[in-house]
Amino acid sequence: MTVILFLLLLATLAGFAAAFWVGHQPTLSIHGWIAMGLGGVISILLGSGLMWLSFYSARQGYDERADPGRGSSID
């Protein structure tokens, strides 16, 4: 039931976004397109690099406890 409600909400939001996009199309210069493209590429590269770094640190053991003598229970 939750999945159906989520998909219904997603479809409704997509419909509103499409209606807004059709009604309000601003003109974008070549400089705007270049800036938007570079922003997207840089965002994807940054996100990919940070994800790689988190997996690398987890596999190399950098995420282990700093004090190996401590137990796993919280006092």
N, C-alpha and C positions, 0 to 999 in steps of 0.2 A: 504494500500500500504506500509506503514511504517513497519508493522508487517512482511510482506513478505520479505522486504529488510533485516530486522533484522534477520529473520530465515535463509535467504540465506547467510548472513555474518557469522552467527553462524555455519552453516553447512560447509562453506569454512574453517573457522578456525579449526573446529573439524577435517576436512580432513587433513589439514596441520599438526596438532598435532599428528594425528594417523600415518601419513607418517614419521614424525620425530621420533616418539616413536619406530616404527618398525625398522628403520635404525640405531638407536643409543640406544642400550640397555646396559648400563653399569652394571657390576656385583656389587651387594650390599651385604656386609657381614651381619652377624647376628646382629652386633652392629649397623649397619646402619638401619636395619629394626626396631630394638628396639627404636632407637632415632626417627625415622620417626613416629612410632606408638605413642610414648609418646608425641611427638610434636603435633600430631593431636588430641589426647585426651585432652591435656592441653589447646589447642586452643579452642576446643569445650566447655570445662568447663568454660574457661574464658569468652568466648562470651555469653554463657548461663547465667552466673552470672551477667555480665554487663547488659544484657537485663532484667533480673529479677529485678535488682536494679533500672533501669530506670522506669519500670512499678510500682514498689513499691513506688518510690518517687513521681510519678505522682498521684497515688491513695491516698497517705497519705497527699497530699497537700503541699509537699515540693517545688513544682514547681510554686507555686503561687507568686504573686508580693510581694516584701519585704515590701513595703509601701502600706497598703490597702487604704489609703486616696487619693492616686493619681488616676486620671482618666485613662481610657484606651486609650485616644487620645494622640497622640504624638505631642508635641508642637514644 
